[in-house]
Amino acid sequence: MKIDYLTLFPEMFDGVLNQSILKRARENDVLETRTINFRDYANNKHNQVDDYPYGGGQGMVLKPEPIFNAMADLEVTDDTRVILMTPQGQPFNQKLAESLAEAEHLVFICGHYEGYDERIREHLVTDEISVGDYVLTGGELPAMVMTDAIVRLIPGVLGNQVSHEDDSFSSGLLEYPQYTRPSDYEGMTVPDVLLSGDHAKIAQWRHEQSLTRTLMKRPDLLAHYPLTDQDQKFIQSLKRTLKSD
């Protein structure tokens, strides 16, 4: 995968892209990244990239020329996903990460002012995405968050290719509890089933724990999860238990 970041602060990406999984992906030629300072593409004397909005209003608006000029300098194809980081965008989630992980080329447009000239949105962008219902100073941090979530899904990035399949949200449920050695730490013990060696019982326990955590913490996710008859019976029993408590 190739990822280009259009940003006024390319140095912000150095730490994230040069650590851990993302660093290894780049070193193994699974990921190619480039940060482009679109101020270099401003066509005015002072390299100004923002201006006052027509019609008045607070703040400054990102001008179209620097972004259009920078995009013209990229090797963009019909399959390139051009992502505008904006609070107005589609909420980012695991399913969207999985979709973007299938792309060969992503471009993140990271603004840093009150807004974008609408022509950027209308004529360059394929995806408008938000990482949450709050406002940040710029699009760089959301782009980094998304990059981490996307790249780890690319085949060959993680040491164990199936390791992300048990992650929260990948299956539609929250992840089950995890334990490691020692089995008894100051009286706090690991559930017996995990020490039993019975893989069928362990799988059932983990699934039921995922259902329990999802019901307790994110019940909205259950509305979209394909519950079996056994799942529904388990959840009804769990609800009755919680109600009696």
C-alpha positions in Angstrom: 0.0 0.0 0.0 1.1 3.6 -0.7 -0.1 6.4 1.5 0.4 10.1 0.8 -0.4 12.7 3.5 -1.1 16.3 2.4 -0.3 18.3 5.5 1.2 21.6 6.7 3.1 19.7 9.5 4.9 16.7 7.9 7.2 16.3 10.9 4.2 15.3 13.0 4.1 11.9 11.2 7.8 11.0 11.9 7.3 9.5 15.3 4.3 7.4 14.4 5.6 6.1 11.1 9.0 5.2 12.5 7.8 3.0 15.4 6.5 -0.5 15.9 4.2 -2.1 13.3 4.2 0.8 10.9 8.0 1.0 10.9 8.3 -2.8 10.2 5.7 -2.5 7.4 7.8 0.2 5.8 11.0 -1.7 6.2 9.5 -4.8 4.7 8.2 -2.8 1.7 4.6 -3.6 2.5 3.9 0.1 3.1 5.2 3.2 1.4 4.5 6.6 2.9 5.1 10.1 1.9 4.3 13.4 3.6 3.7 16.4 1.3 3.7 19.9 2.6 1.1 21.5 0.5 2.3 25.0 1.4 5.0 24.3 -1.2 2.2 24.2 -3.8 0.8 27.7 -3.0 1.0 29.9 -6.0 1.4 33.3 -4.3 4.3 35.4 -3.0 3.9 34.4 0.7 2.9 30.8 0.2 -0.4 31.6 1.8 -2.7 28.5 2.0 -5.7 30.0 3.7 -8.0 33.1 3.3 -11.1 34.7 4.7 -14.4 33.1 3.7 -16.6 34.7 1.2 -19.7 36.1 2.8 -17.9 36.7 6.1 -17.6 34.5 9.2 -15.1 33.4 11.8 -11.8 31.8 11.0 -9.8 31.1 7.8 -10.6 28.6 5.0 -8.2 26.4 3.2 -7.7 27.7 -0.3 -8.2 25.3 -3.3 -5.0 26.0 -5.2 -2.4 24.3 -2.9 -4.5 21.1 -2.6 -5.4 20.9 -6.3 -1.7 21.5 -7.3 -0.4 18.9 -4.8 -2.9 16.3 -6.0 -1.9 17.0 -9.6 1.7 16.0 -8.6 0.6 12.6 -7.3 0.2 9.4 -9.2 -3.5 9.1 -8.6 -5.6 6.5 -10.4 -9.3 5.7 -10.5 -8.8 3.4 -7.6 -7.1 5.9 -5.3 -9.1 6.7 -2.1 -8.7 10.4 -1.3 -9.7 10.9 2.3 -10.8 14.3 3.7 -10.5 14.4 7.5 -13.6 16.3 8.7 -16.0 16.2 11.6 -18.8 16.1 9.0 -17.6 12.8 7.6 -18.6 9.2 8.0 -17.6 7.8 11.4 -14.5 5.7 11.2 -14.9 2.1 12.4 -13.5 -1.4 11.9 -15.5 -2.2 8.8 -14.3 1.0 7.1 -10.7 0.2 8.1 -11.1 -3.2 6.5 -12.5 -1.6 3.3 -9.6 0.9 3.1 -7.0 -1.8 3.8 -7.9 -3.3 0.4 -6.8 -0.1 -1.4 -3.5 0.2 -3.1 -3.2 3.9 -2.7 -4.6 6.3 0.0 -4.3 10.1 0.2 -5.1 11.9 3.4 -5.9 15.6 3.2 -5.2 17.1 6.6 -6.6 20.6 7.0 -5.7 23.0 9.8 -8.1 25.9 9.6 -11.8 26.6 10.0 -12.7 24.6 7.0 -12.0 23.7 3.4 -13.0 25.4 0.2 -16.0 23.4 -0.9 -14.4 22.7 -4.4 -11.8 20.5 -2.6 -14.6 18.4 -1.2 -16.6 18.3 -4.4 -13.9 17.5 -7.0 -11.0 15.7 -5.3 -12.4 13.7 -2.4 -13.7 10.1 -2.5 -14.2 9.7 1.3 -15.1 12.1 4.1 -14.2 10.5 7.4 -14.5 11.6 11.1 -12.8 9.8 14.0 -15.4 11.1 16.5 -17.9 13.8 17.4 -15.4 16.3 18.6 -13.2 19.0 16.9 -9.4 18.8 16.7 -6.8 21.4 15.6 -6.1 19.5 12.4 -6.4 16.3 10.5 -3.0 14.9 11.2 -3.8 13.0 14.4 -6.9 11.4 12.9 -4.9 10.4 9.8 -2.3 8.7 12.1 -5.0 6.8 14.0 -6.6 5.6 10.8 -3.3 4.6 9.4 -2.5 2.4 12.4 -5.9 0.7 12.2 -5.7 0.2 8.4 -2.1 -1.0 7.9 -2.3 -3.7 10.6 -5.0 -5.4 8.4 -2.8 -5.7 5.4 -1.6 -9.2 4.8 2.1 -9.6 5.9 2.1 -6.7 8.4 1.3 -8.6 11.6 3.4 -11.6 12.5 0.3 -13.8 13.0 -2.1 -12.9 10.1 -5.2 -14.1 12.1 -4.3 -12.2 15.2 -6.5 -9.2 14.4 -9.5 -11.4 13.8 -10.2 -11.7 17.5 -9.9 -8.0 18.1 -12.8 -6.0 19.4 -15.2 -5.0 16.5 -13.6 -7.4 14.0 -16.1 -10.1 14.7 -18.9 -7.6 15.6 -18.4 -8.2 19.3 -16.1 -6.9 21.9 -13.1 -9.1 22.7 -13.2 -11.7 25.4 -10.9 -11.4 28.6 -7.3 -12.5 28.2 -5.0 -14.0 30.8 -1.4 -15.1 31.0 1.1 -16.5 33.6 1.0 -16.8 36.5 -2.3 -18.6 36.9 -2.5 -17.3 40.5 -1.3 -13.8 41.2 -1.8 -12.8 44.8 -5.1 -14.8 45.0 -6.4 -13.5 41.7 -6.8 -16.6 39.6 -7.3 -17.5 35.9 -10.7 -19.1 35.1 -10.4 -22.9 35.3 -11.7 -23.4 31.8 -8.7 -21.7 30.3 -6.4 -24.2 32.0 -8.5 -27.3 31.1 -7.0 -27.9 27.6 -10.6 -28.4 26.3 -10.5 -26.2 23.2 -14.2 -26.6 22.5 -15.1 -25.4 26.0 -12.6 -22.6 25.8 -14.1 -21.4 22.5 -17.6 -21.5 24.0 -16.4 -19.6 27.1 -14.7 -16.9 25.0 -17.7 -16.4 22.8 -20.0 -16.1 25.8 -17.6 -13.7 27.5 -17.6 -11.6 24.3 -21.4 -11.6 24.3 -21.4 -10.6 28.0 -19.0 -7.7 27.5 -20.8 -6.4 24.4 -24.1 -6.5 26.3 -22.6 -4.7 29.2 -20.5 -2.1 27.4 -21.8 -1.7 23.8 -25.3 -3.2 23.6 -25.8 -1.3 20.3 -23.5 -3.7 18.6 -25.8 -6.7 19.2 -28.4 -5.2 16.9 -26.1 -5.8 13.9 -24.6 -9.1 15.1 -26.1 -12.4 13.7 -27.1 -14.0 16.9 -27.8 -17.7 16.9 -30.7 -19.2 18.8 -28.2 -20.3 21.5 -26.8 -16.8 21.6 -30.2 -15.3 22.2 -31.0 -17.8 25.0 -27.7 -17.0 26.6 -28.3 -13.2 26.4 -31.9 -13.6 27.8 -30.5 -15.6 30.7 -27.8 -13.0 31.3 -30.4 -10.2 31.3 -32.5 -12.0 33.9 -29.4 -12.5 36.0 -28.4 -8.9 35.8 -32.0 -7.8 36.5 -32.2 -9.9 39.7 -28.9 -8.5 40.9 
